[in-house]
Amino acid sequence: MNIEVFVVGAFEENTYLLSDASGEAVFVDPGDEGDALADELRARELTLKAIWLTHAHIDHIGGIAGLKRSFDVPVFMHPDDTPVYARGSDVARMYGLPFEEAPHPERALAEGDEVRVGSLRFSVMHVPGHAPGHVAFVGHGVAFSGDCLFAGSIGRSDLPLSDPVQLEASLERLAGLPPETRVLPGHGPETTIGRERATNPFLNGLARPLSR
């Protein structure tokens, strides 16, 4: 398994390129600079199979149009984020940012789904709160956490369609993952579940292991 991160756009969002030994790849949350991301993919001679979205805020979807211009691959998103995705252009105008609309995602994600690229398998965990359709992709000792959990912090719950009660429940689920799990967030540095249990003030009282 190979994971590369590209920090893109005005919000310095983490876009991840995930691939396996076969050369098959997916982008997780291509937030901006889609044409440049397409060039990075070509330079590595990888075969893009899909785009996976943890959620649909503009800083996580702004690169889709550029990628789709070069690669006709499906976009996976939880349907509860449909209204968030639809507001992309309006939100970009509010921030005064350029934004190129892309077609609506073709594949619906749901809790417990398995998504695949090459030999790699990831489970879909629905973790709403920051956004209604927010998901994490969990597998191979890694959790792509989007904007739910950061190193030392958590996602905002004061945005339109956010829900602080749901976010707390979602954080409790993530805190129950094995402590060695690598957390690859939507912004900022990589961390681990164990480190966040021990140091993240927002996880106080939430770091109870899941029953097995």
Buried (B, 14 or more C-beta within 10 A) or exposed (E): BEBEEBBBBBBEBBBBBBBBEEEBBBBBBBBBBBEEBBEBBEEEEBBBBBBBBBBBBBBBBBBBBBBBEBBEBEBBBBBBBBBBBEBBEEBBEEEEBEBBBBEEBEBEBEEEBEBBBBEBEBBBBBBBBBBBBBBBBBBBEBBBBBBBBBBBBBBBBEBEBBBEEBBBBBBBBBBBBEBEBBBBBBBEEBBBBBBBBEEBEBBEEBBEEEEE
